[in-house]
Amino acid sequence: MQRAMLRVLRYLAIVSLLSAFAGAAPAFASSDAVGAVYTQTNAAAGNAVLVFDRAADGSLSAAGQFSTGGSGTGASLGSQGAVSISHNGRWLFVVDAGSNDIATFAVTGTGLSLVGRVWSGGTQPISVTVSGDTVYALNAGGVANISGFRLGQGGRLSPIAGSTRALGGSAPAQVQFSGSGDVLIVTEKGSSTIETFVLGTDGVSTARWSRLSNGATPFGFAVGHRDEVFVTEAAASTTSSYTIAKDGRLDLVSPSVATTQAAACWAAVTKDGRFVYTANAGSGSISAYAVGHGGSITLSKAQAAFMAGAHPLDLATSENSRFLYVLESNARRIRAFRIGSNGGLSEITGASSPLMGLGGLAAR
């Protein structure tokens, strides 16, 4: 009797263990997918997120279209970060620039599930960022501002009282958290300024700093895992790197390193922090920088990839730092590249869609 009971207990333990592993399986639609890439349509008639499964070789396959319930603008957002995913991969945040809200999705085993929408705290949200349970939106319409939200149970967003701050510059392009999560960075291409906001434990700004960008028209930027900040400068197609000081100010490291291309506007850094890439909309190319000690950068490949007439927009790198994805507005597709040991890019099969949008790209 005791032996029989032991066998039953062992069986139940094995079943419980297998169930736990099954519950921890990656939340992607295809059983052979190891990651995913997300973009939005930004359609004025109704915004939607397009999901693409990422295979082990970096190739993409369409995995569904999911309505935000809000609307886009039907035109280029002129920003970076319109789609953002939480660090744990559970939540996806999307700007609805036409209906002035932020949509939250839960990442599920079959794609995405809409949790809800919340007013962005202003008009025309163009960029959104998340760190832990704090989310901030960048609103470009009217009096441009940033506005914060708390990520609650079940993925619901609730406004953080007192978090909305008007910007000092004009024509903002992106908001993003520092790696530590206690500083917000905002680029303002119209005034060629960069602002930083130091956040308290309640998610409200306690200090702010503004500085002139080292190069004109700061646009997209990427934050390294040591809190380096790599900012594209569209006017001269250059990139500057900074580090974040303890008080939240930016200290210049590498001033305006030229891509030798045209209109560097978007940026991405590999998760291992070794390489920075810029999308050069004017020349249809991708440039690669090597990241050195203390956040310094050197141009390693002026044309790591060339896409004639493609007008590349947002960039995103996979979690394993092996793949780079580029949103092409003219070709209506996501182009995929394998990242070499020296930062070089080799093209692999991408994914296309007639509904491909005009901004926003996130990858896992």
C-alpha positions as CSV (number, residue, x, y, z in Angstrom):
1,M,0.0,0.0,0.0
2,Q,2.8,2.4,0.9
3,R,4.7,1.6,-2.3
4,A,1.6,2.3,-4.3
5,M,1.1,5.6,-2.6
6,L,4.7,6.5,-3.3
7,R,4.3,5.7,-7.0
8,V,1.2,8.0,-7.1
9,L,3.1,10.8,-5.3
10,R,6.0,10.4,-7.7
11,Y,3.7,10.5,-10.7
12,L,1.9,13.7,-9.4
13,A,5.3,15.3,-8.8
14,I,6.4,14.6,-12.4
15,V,3.1,15.9,-13.8
16,S,3.4,19.1,-11.7
17,L,7.0,19.6,-12.9
18,L,6.1,19.2,-16.5
19,S,3.2,21.6,-16.1
20,A,5.5,24.2,-14.6
21,F,7.8,23.9,-17.6
22,A,4.9,24.2,-20.0
23,G,3.7,27.3,-18.2
24,A,7.2,28.8,-18.6
25,A,7.3,28.3,-22.3
26,P,8.0,31.3,-24.5
27,A,4.8,33.2,-25.4
28,F,4.9,33.1,-29.1
29,A,2.4,31.9,-31.7
30,S,4.5,29.3,-33.5
31,S,5.9,26.3,-31.6
32,D,9.3,26.7,-33.3
33,A,9.5,30.5,-32.7
34,V,12.2,31.7,-30.3
35,G,11.4,35.4,-30.4
36,A,9.2,38.0,-32.0
37,V,9.2,41.3,-33.7
38,Y,6.4,43.9,-33.4
39,T,5.4,47.0,-35.3
40,Q,2.2,49.1,-35.7
41,T,0.2,50.2,-38.7
42,N,-0.5,53.7,-37.4
43,A,-3.6,53.6,-39.6
44,A,-6.0,56.5,-39.1
45,A,-9.0,54.2,-39.6
46,G,-7.9,52.0,-36.8
47,N,-4.4,51.2,-35.4
48,A,-3.1,47.7,-35.1
49,V,0.0,45.8,-34.1
50,L,1.6,43.4,-36.5
51,V,3.4,40.4,-35.0
52,F,6.1,38.4,-36.6
53,D,7.6,35.2,-35.1
54,R,11.4,35.0,-35.1
55,A,12.9,31.6,-35.9
56,A,16.3,30.5,-34.5
57,D,18.0,31.6,-37.8
58,G,16.6,35.1,-37.4
59,S,14.0,34.8,-40.2
60,L,10.5,36.2,-39.6
61,S,7.0,34.9,-40.4
62,A,3.7,36.7,-40.0
63,A,1.9,35.7,-36.8
64,G,-1.1,38.0,-36.7
65,Q,-2.6,41.4,-36.6
66,F,-4.1,42.8,-33.4
67,S,-6.3,46.0,-33.1
68,T,-5.4,48.5,-30.5
69,G,-8.9,49.8,-30.4
70,G,-7.6,53.3,-31.1
71,S,-6.4,55.2,-34.2
72,G,-3.2,56.3,-35.7
73,T,-2.4,59.4,-37.9
74,G,-1.9,57.7,-41.2
75,A,1.4,59.5,-41.6
76,S,5.0,59.2,-40.4
77,L,5.3,59.8,-36.7
78,G,8.8,61.2,-37.0
79,S,9.8,59.5,-33.8
80,Q,11.5,56.4,-32.3
81,G,9.9,54.1,-29.7
82,A,6.3,54.1,-30.8
83,V,6.2,50.4,-29.7
84,S,7.9,49.2,-26.6
85,I,8.0,45.9,-24.8
86,S,8.6,45.3,-21.1
87,H,11.9,43.7,-20.0
88,N,10.2,40.5,-18.9
89,G,8.5,40.2,-22.3
90,R,5.0,40.1,-20.7
91,W,3.6,43.5,-21.9
92,L,3.6,45.5,-25.1
93,F,2.8,49.2,-25.2
94,V,1.8,51.0,-28.4
95,V,1.0,54.7,-29.0
96,D,-2.3,55.6,-30.7
97,A,-1.3,59.0,-32.0
98,G,-4.6,59.7,-33.6
99,S,-6.8,59.0,-30.5
100,N,-4.3,60.2,-27.9
101,D,-3.9,57.1,-25.9
102,I,-1.6,54.3,-25.0
103,A,-2.7,50.7,-25.7
104,T,-1.4,47.8,-23.5
105,F,-1.2,44.2,-24.7
106,A,-0.5,41.0,-22.8
107,V,1.9,38.8,-24.8
108,T,0.2,35.4,-24.9
109,G,0.8,32.0,-26.4
110,T,-1.3,32.9,-29.4
111,G,0.1,36.4,-30.1
112,L,-1.3,39.4,-28.2
113,S,-4.4,40.1,-26.0
114,L,-5.5,43.7,-25.6
115,V,-5.6,44.7,-21.9
116,G,-6.9,48.3,-22.4
117,R,-6.2,51.9,-23.4
118,V,-5.5,54.9,-21.3
119,W,-5.3,58.6,-22.2
120,S,-1.7,59.5,-22.9
121,G,-1.7,62.6,-20.8
122,G,-1.5,64.9,-23.8
123,T,-2.1,64.9,-27.5
124,Q,-0.4,62.9,-30.3
125,P,1.7,60.4,-28.3
126,I,4.7,59.4,-30.5
127,S,7.0,57.4,-28.1
128,V,6.5,55.2,-25.1
129,T,9.0,53.6,-22.7
130,V,8.8,51.2,-19.7
131,S,11.1,50.3,-16.8
132,G,9.7,47.9,-14.2
133,D,6.2,49.0,-13.3
134,T,6.7,52.6,-14.6
135,V,5.6,53.6,-18.1
136,Y,6.1,57.1,-19.7
137,A,4.6,58.5,-22.8
138,L,5.9,61.4,-24.9
139,N,3.2,63.6,-26.4
140,A,4.2,65.8,-29.3
141,G,1.0,67.7,-30.0
142,G,0.1,71.1,-28.5
143,V,2.3,71.8,-25.5
144,A,4.6,68.8,-25.8
145,N,5.0,66.8,-22.5
146,I,5.9,63.6,-20.9
147,S,3.4,61.8,-18.7
148,G,3.8,58.8,-16.4
149,F,1.8,55.7,-15.6
150,R,1.9,52.8,-13.1
151,L,1.7,49.3,-14.5
152,G,-0.7,47.4,-12.3
153,Q,-1.9,43.9,-11.9
154,G,-3.1,42.4,-15.1
155,G,-1.3,45.1,-17.2
156,R,-3.6,48.0,-16.5
157,L,-2.1,51.4,-16.6
158,S,-3.1,54.2,-14.2
159,P,-1.8,57.8,-14.4
160,I,0.9,58.8,-11.8
161,A,-0.4,62.0,-10.1
162,G,1.9,64.9,-10.7
163,S,4.0,63.2,-13.3
164,T,3.2,65.3,-16.4
165,R,5.9,67.7,-17.3
166,A,5.9,70.2,-20.2
167,L,9.1,70.1,-22.3
168,G,11.5,73.0,-22.6
169,G,12.4,72.2,-26.3
170,S,10.4,71.7,-29.5
171,A,9.6,68.8,-31.9
172,P,10.4,65.9,-29.6
173,A,11.4,62.6,-31.1
174,Q,11.9,60.0,-28.4
175,V,11.6,59.2,-24.7
176,Q,13.4,56.3,-23.0
177,F,14.5,55.2,-19.6
178,S,18.1,54.9,-18.6
179,G,19.2,51.4,-17.9
180,S,18.9,52.0,-14.2
181,G,15.3,53.2,-14.6
182,D,15.7,56.4,-12.6
183,V,16.3,58.8,-15.4
184,L,14.2,59.7,-18.5
185,I,15.9,61.0,-21.6
186,V,14.0,63.0,-24.3
187,T,15.5,64.2,-27.6
188,E,14.0,67.4,-29.1
189,K,14.9,67.8,-32.8
190,G,13.3,71.2,-33.3
191,S,15.4,72.9,-30.7
192,S,18.4,70.6,-30.9
193,T,18.2,69.9,-27.2
194,I,18.2,66.9,-25.0
195,E,16.4,66.8,-21.7
196,T,16.8,64.4,-18.8
197,F,14.3,63.9,-15.9
198,V,15.4,62.3,-12.6
199,L,12.6,60.3,-11.1
200,G,11.8,59.6,-7.5
201,T,10.6,56.3,-6.1
202,D,7.0,57.4,-6.8
203,G,7.8,57.8,-10.5
204,V,7.6,61.6,-10.4
205,S,10.4,63.9,-11.7
206,T,12.4,65.5,-8.9
207,A,15.0,67.2,-11.1
208,R,15.4,68.1,-14.8
209,W,18.3,69.1,-17.0
210,S,18.5,70.4,-20.5
211,R,21.5,70.7,-22.7
212,L,22.2,71.5,-26.3
213,S,22.8,68.5,-28.4
214,N,26.4,68.2,-29.6
215,G,25.1,68.0,-33.2
216,A,22.0,69.5,-34.8
217,T,18.6,67.7,-34.9
218,P,19.0,65.0,-32.3
219,F,16.5,62.3,-33.3
220,G,16.5,58.7,-32.2
221,F,18.8,57.2,-29.5
222,A,19.7,54.0,-27.8
223,V,20.7,53.3,-24.2
224,G,23.5,50.9,-23.5
225,H,23.6,48.4,-20.6
226,R,26.1,50.7,-18.8
227,D,23.9,53.7,-19.2
228,E,25.7,55.0,-22.3
229,V,23.4,57.1,-24.5
230,F,24.0,57.0,-28.3
231,V,22.1,59.9,-30.1
232,T,21.7,60.3,-33.8
233,E,22.0,63.8,-35.3
234,A,20.0,64.0,-38.5
235,A,21.3,67.3,-39.9
236,A,24.9,66.1,-40.5
237,S,24.2,62.4,-40.2
238,T,26.4,62.0,-37.2
239,T,26.1,60.2,-33.8
240,S,27.3,61.4,-30.4
241,S,27.7,59.3,-27.3
242,Y,27.1,60.4,-23.7
243,T,27.1,58.9,-20.2
244,I,24.6,59.7,-17.6
245,A,26.1,61.3,-14.5
246,K,24.8,60.5,-11.0
247,D,22.7,63.7,-10.9
248,G,21.0,62.9,-14.2
249,R,23.0,65.1,-16.5
250,L,24.6,63.9,-19.7
251,D,28.3,64.0,-20.1
252,L,29.7,64.0,-23.7
253,V,32.0,61.2,-24.6
254,S,32.3,61.0,-28.4
255,P,31.3,64.1,-30.3
256,S,29.4,63.8,-33.6
257,V,31.1,60.9,-35.2
258,A,30.1,61.0,-38.9
259,T,28.3,58.1,-40.6
260,T,29.4,59.6,-44.0
261,Q,25.8,58.8,-45.1
262,A,22.7,61.0,-45.2
263,A,20.1,61.6,-42.5
264,A,21.0,59.3,-39.6
265,C,17.7,59.3,-37.7
266,W,17.2,56.0,-35.8
267,A,19.5,54.1,-33.5
268,A,19.8,50.7,-31.9
269,V,22.4,49.1,-29.7
270,T,23.0,45.4,-29.3
271,K,22.0,44.0,-25.9
272,D,25.6,43.0,-25.2
273,G,26.6,46.7,-25.7
274,R,29.2,46.0,-28.4
275,F,27.7,47.7,-31.5
276,V,25.5,50.6,-32.3
277,Y,23.6,50.9,-35.6
278,T,22.0,53.9,-37.3
279,A,19.3,53.9,-40.0
280,N,20.2,56.6,-42.5
281,A,16.9,57.5,-44.2
282,G,18.5,59.8,-46.8
283,S,20.9,57.3,-48.2
284,G,19.0,54.0,-47.6
285,S,21.7,52.5,-45.5
286,I,22.7,51.2,-42.1
287,S,25.9,52.3,-40.4
288,A,27.7,50.4,-37.7
289,Y,29.7,51.8,-34.8
290,A,31.9,49.8,-32.4
291,V,31.5,50.8,-28.7
292,G,34.6,51.2,-26.7
293,H,35.6,52.0,-23.2
294,G,33.4,54.4,-21.3
295,G,30.9,54.6,-24.1
296,S,33.2,55.9,-26.8
297,I,32.2,55.1,-30.4
298,T,34.1,54.6,-33.6
299,L,32.6,54.1,-37.1
300,S,33.4,50.5,-38.1
301,K,31.2,50.3,-41.3
302,A,29.7,53.3,-43.0
303,Q,27.5,51.1,-45.1
304,A,27.0,47.9,-43.1
305,A,23.9,47.5,-45.3
306,F,22.6,49.3,-48.3
307,M,18.9,49.3,-49.4
308,A,18.4,51.6,-52.4
309,G,15.3,53.7,-52.1
310,A,14.1,51.8,-49.0
311,H,13.9,54.8,-46.6
312,P,14.8,52.8,-43.4
313,L,13.0,53.8,-40.2
314,D,13.1,52.2,-36.8
315,L,15.7,49.6,-35.8
316,A,15.6,46.8,-33.2
317,T,18.0,44.1,-32.1
318,S,17.1,40.7,-30.7
319,E,17.7,39.8,-27.1
320,N,20.6,37.5,-28.0
321,S,22.4,40.3,-29.9
322,R,22.5,38.1,-33.0
323,F,20.0,39.9,-35.3
324,L,19.1,43.4,-36.4
325,Y,15.7,44.3,-37.8
326,V,14.9,47.4,-39.9
327,L,11.5,48.8,-40.7
328,E,11.5,50.0,-44.4
329,S,8.7,52.5,-45.1
330,N,8.9,52.4,-48.9
331,A,9.2,48.7,-49.3
332,R,6.6,48.0,-46.6
333,R,8.6,45.3,-44.9
334,I,11.0,44.5,-42.1
335,R,14.4,43.6,-43.3
336,A,16.4,41.1,-41.2
337,F,20.2,40.9,-40.8
338,R,22.5,38.6,-39.0
339,I,25.1,40.4,-36.9
340,G,28.7,39.2,-37.3
341,S,31.4,39.1,-34.7
342,N,32.9,42.3,-36.0
343,G,29.5,44.1,-36.2
344,G,29.0,43.4,-39.9
345,L,25.6,42.6,-41.3
346,S,24.5,39.8,-43.6
347,E,20.9,39.8,-44.9
348,I,18.5,37.0,-44.2
349,T,14.9,36.5,-45.2
350,G,12.7,39.4,-43.9
351,A,8.9,39.8,-43.7
352,S,6.6,42.0,-45.7
353,S,3.0,43.1,-45.2
354,P,0.7,45.5,-47.1
355,L,-0.3,46.9,-43.7
356,M,3.3,47.7,-42.6
357,G,3.3,51.0,-40.7
358,L,5.3,54.2,-40.6
359,G,7.0,53.9,-37.2
360,G,7.6,51.7,-34.2
361,L,9.6,48.5,-33.9
362,A,10.4,46.2,-31.0
363,A,12.0,42.8,-30.9
364,R,12.7,40.0,-28.5
